[in-house]
Amino acid sequence: MDSDVESDKKVVVLLVTEINPQSELFMQYVRDRIGCEVETLAPRDAVPAEDDIQRVVLLDADHVNEKDMYHWEESAASDSATLTLAAFNLADENQAVNLATTFRLQGVFYRRDSLALICKGIAKLINEELWMSRNLMTRLIRFYRRQQINAFRPANGLTHRELEILRLLGTGASNTEIAGQLFVSEHTVKSHLYNIFRKLKVRNRIQAMNWVRQNLGGAPLPPSSRSTSSDA
């Protein structure tokens, strides 16, 4: 194993991408350089079951869409998960900022990165360190400072009930599940979603959650509360 790697756990580097000859060559290079197991999964394959294996997951931005990235992030957020997420094949730093402020990434790799540099970054991730440039980290710090200020401003006229629904959207709940938890009808949920999308100027659930992450960040959304009223 690469001398930069200090982990004593079993480590698997997991490349989430469309499998092709190029990805096979990359996998072999990482195996030879770092000395750990390397596997590939298609973007919509099932996330590996939780176990004692430490997995460094490289999400290929050319093939993994935002919906699939949310799927992986939810798995990584589990208390018993041993997944480290990194974005791979990014075009530039602007794309890196967009993804790093939307998902909990611990590393980013660009298309221009050499194979040797990528392996160095993977070794840092295995050691549970971040792999991001100083300039990117500076931009992220500025973003989160602005976000803290925005968190205490009115949220685009959203009502308490609409914020509740946004919180439940973030858990992946369906309209039926949201209706059940809030004791309202599915029709009421759909009406609230229509108003939420209109106020936030978004078109779907993923865009709505991106808005929450970008504008409210760590600010807690209202806790769920039992209510028999369908009013907002």
C-alpha positions as CSV (number, residue, x, y, z in Angstrom):
1,M,0.0,0.0,0.0
2,D,1.1,3.6,-0.7
3,S,3.3,4.9,2.2
4,D,1.0,7.8,2.6
5,V,-1.8,5.5,3.8
6,E,-2.1,4.9,7.5
7,S,-5.4,3.1,7.9
8,D,-5.4,-0.3,9.5
9,K,-8.9,-1.1,8.3
10,K,-9.9,-3.0,5.2
11,V,-10.2,-0.3,2.5
12,V,-12.1,-0.3,-0.7
13,V,-12.0,2.5,-3.3
14,L,-15.4,2.6,-5.0
15,L,-15.7,4.3,-8.3
16,V,-19.3,5.2,-9.1
17,T,-19.4,5.6,-12.9
18,E,-20.4,4.0,-16.2
19,I,-18.0,1.1,-16.5
20,N,-15.8,1.2,-19.6
21,P,-12.2,0.4,-20.7
22,Q,-11.0,3.8,-19.4
23,S,-12.4,3.2,-15.9
24,E,-10.9,-0.3,-15.9
25,L,-7.4,1.2,-16.6
26,F,-7.9,3.8,-13.9
27,M,-8.9,1.1,-11.4
28,Q,-5.8,-1.0,-12.2
29,Y,-3.6,2.1,-11.7
30,V,-5.1,2.8,-8.3
31,R,-4.7,-0.8,-7.2
32,D,-1.1,-0.9,-8.2
33,R,-0.3,2.5,-6.7
34,I,-2.2,2.4,-3.4
35,G,-2.5,-1.4,-2.9
36,C,-6.1,-1.5,-1.9
37,E,-9.1,-3.1,-3.5
38,V,-10.9,-1.1,-6.2
39,E,-14.4,-1.7,-7.4
40,T,-16.9,0.0,-9.7
41,L,-20.6,0.5,-9.4
42,A,-23.1,2.0,-11.9
43,P,-24.7,5.2,-10.6
44,R,-28.0,3.6,-9.7
45,D,-26.7,0.3,-8.2
46,A,-27.5,-0.4,-4.6
47,V,-25.2,1.1,-2.0
48,P,-23.1,-1.6,-0.3
49,A,-24.4,-3.0,2.9
50,E,-23.0,-1.5,6.1
51,D,-20.0,-3.4,7.4
52,D,-16.6,-2.8,8.8
53,I,-15.1,-2.0,5.4
54,Q,-13.9,1.6,4.9
55,R,-15.1,2.8,1.5
56,V,-13.8,5.9,-0.3
57,V,-16.5,6.6,-2.9
58,L,-15.6,8.6,-6.0
59,L,-18.7,10.0,-7.6
60,D,-18.0,10.6,-11.3
61,A,-19.7,13.9,-12.1
62,D,-19.9,13.0,-15.8
63,H,-22.2,10.1,-15.0
64,V,-23.8,10.6,-11.5
65,N,-26.7,13.0,-11.4
66,E,-27.9,15.0,-8.4
67,K,-30.6,12.5,-7.5
68,D,-28.1,9.7,-7.3
69,M,-25.7,11.9,-5.3
70,Y,-28.4,12.5,-2.7
71,H,-28.9,8.7,-2.5
72,W,-25.2,8.2,-1.7
73,E,-25.1,11.1,0.7
74,E,-28.1,9.7,2.7
75,S,-26.2,6.4,3.0
76,A,-23.0,8.2,4.1
77,A,-24.9,10.1,6.8
78,S,-25.9,6.9,8.6
79,D,-24.3,6.7,12.0
80,S,-22.9,3.2,11.2
81,A,-21.8,4.1,7.7
82,T,-18.1,4.0,6.7
83,L,-18.4,5.9,3.5
84,T,-16.2,8.8,2.5
85,L,-17.6,10.8,-0.4
86,A,-15.6,12.6,-3.1
87,A,-16.6,14.2,-6.4
88,F,-14.5,13.0,-9.3
89,N,-13.9,14.3,-12.9
90,L,-15.0,17.9,-12.1
91,A,-14.6,20.5,-14.9
92,D,-13.4,23.4,-12.7
93,E,-13.5,25.0,-9.3
94,N,-16.9,26.6,-9.9
95,Q,-18.5,23.1,-10.3
96,A,-16.6,22.0,-7.2
97,V,-18.1,24.9,-5.2
98,N,-21.6,24.1,-6.4
99,L,-21.3,20.4,-5.4
100,A,-19.4,21.0,-2.2
101,T,-22.1,23.4,-1.0
102,T,-24.8,20.9,-1.9
103,F,-23.3,17.6,-0.7
104,R,-21.1,16.7,2.2
105,L,-18.0,16.0,0.1
106,Q,-14.6,15.4,1.7
107,G,-12.7,15.6,-1.5
108,V,-12.8,16.8,-5.1
109,F,-10.8,15.7,-8.1
110,Y,-10.6,17.5,-11.4
111,R,-10.4,16.2,-15.0
112,R,-7.0,17.9,-15.2
113,D,-5.5,16.0,-12.2
114,S,-2.8,13.6,-12.9
115,L,-3.2,9.9,-11.9
116,A,-0.4,10.4,-9.3
117,L,-2.1,13.4,-7.8
118,I,-5.5,11.5,-7.7
119,C,-3.8,8.6,-5.8
120,K,-2.3,11.1,-3.4
121,G,-5.7,12.5,-2.7
122,I,-7.3,9.1,-2.3
123,A,-4.6,8.2,0.3
124,K,-5.5,11.4,2.2
125,L,-9.2,10.5,2.2
126,I,-8.4,7.0,3.4
127,N,-6.6,8.7,6.3
128,E,-9.8,10.6,7.0
129,E,-8.4,13.9,5.8
130,L,-9.9,16.4,3.4
131,W,-8.7,16.7,-0.2
132,M,-9.5,20.2,-1.4
133,S,-7.4,23.1,-2.6
134,R,-6.8,26.1,-0.3
135,N,-8.6,28.4,-2.7
136,L,-11.6,26.1,-2.7
137,M,-11.7,25.9,1.1
138,T,-11.5,29.7,1.2
139,R,-14.5,30.0,-1.1
140,L,-16.5,27.5,1.0
141,I,-15.7,29.3,4.2
142,R,-17.0,32.6,2.6
143,F,-20.1,30.7,1.4
144,Y,-21.0,29.3,4.8
145,R,-20.4,32.7,6.5
146,R,-23.0,34.3,4.1
147,Q,-25.2,31.3,4.8
148,Q,-25.2,31.9,8.5
149,I,-26.4,35.4,7.9
150,N,-29.1,34.3,5.5
151,A,-30.3,31.7,8.0
152,F,-31.8,34.4,10.2
153,R,-33.6,36.2,7.4
154,P,-37.2,35.5,6.3
155,A,-37.3,32.4,4.1
156,N,-38.9,33.8,1.0
157,G,-42.3,34.1,2.7
158,L,-42.5,30.3,3.5
159,T,-45.0,29.4,6.2
160,H,-44.2,27.2,9.2
161,R,-46.2,24.3,7.5
162,E,-44.2,24.8,4.2
163,L,-41.0,24.6,6.1
164,E,-42.2,21.4,7.8
165,I,-42.8,19.9,4.4
166,L,-39.4,21.0,3.2
167,R,-37.9,19.2,6.2
168,L,-39.8,16.0,5.3
169,L,-38.8,16.3,1.7
170,G,-35.2,16.3,2.9
171,T,-35.7,12.9,4.4
172,G,-36.9,11.5,1.1
173,A,-40.5,11.1,2.2
174,S,-43.2,10.7,-0.5
175,N,-46.3,12.8,-0.6
176,T,-48.3,10.0,1.0
177,E,-45.7,9.8,3.9
178,I,-45.7,13.5,4.4
179,A,-49.5,13.6,4.5
180,G,-49.5,10.8,7.1
181,Q,-46.9,12.5,9.3
182,L,-48.6,15.9,9.2
183,F,-52.2,14.5,9.4
184,V,-53.3,16.2,6.2
185,S,-54.5,15.0,2.8
186,E,-52.2,14.3,-0.1
187,H,-54.1,17.0,-2.0
188,T,-53.1,19.5,0.7
189,V,-49.4,18.4,0.5
190,K,-49.5,18.8,-3.3
191,S,-51.0,22.3,-2.8
192,H,-48.2,23.2,-0.4
193,L,-45.6,21.9,-2.7
194,Y,-47.0,24.0,-5.5
195,N,-46.7,27.1,-3.3
196,I,-43.2,26.2,-2.1
197,F,-41.9,25.7,-5.7
198,R,-43.5,29.0,-6.8
199,K,-42.0,30.9,-3.9
200,L,-38.6,29.4,-4.3
201,K,-38.8,29.6,-8.1
202,V,-37.8,25.9,-8.5
203,R,-39.3,23.1,-10.5
204,N,-38.9,20.0,-8.5
205,R,-38.0,18.4,-5.1
206,I,-34.3,18.2,-5.8
207,Q,-34.1,21.9,-6.7
208,A,-36.1,22.8,-3.6
209,M,-33.7,20.9,-1.4
210,N,-30.8,22.6,-3.1
211,W,-32.3,25.9,-2.3
212,V,-32.6,24.9,1.4
213,R,-29.0,23.8,1.5
214,Q,-27.8,26.9,-0.3
215,N,-29.9,29.5,1.6
216,L,-30.7,28.0,5.0
217,G,-27.8,25.7,5.5
218,G,-27.5,24.5,9.0
219,A,-30.4,26.5,10.3
220,P,-32.9,24.0,11.8
221,L,-36.2,23.6,10.0
222,P,-39.3,23.5,12.2
223,P,-39.7,20.2,14.1
224,S,-42.6,18.1,13.0
225,S,-45.7,18.6,15.0
226,R,-49.0,16.7,15.2
227,S,-51.9,18.7,13.8
228,T,-55.4,18.0,12.5
229,S,-55.5,21.2,10.6
230,S,-54.8,21.4,6.8
231,D,-54.1,25.1,6.9
232,A,-50.6,26.4,6.2
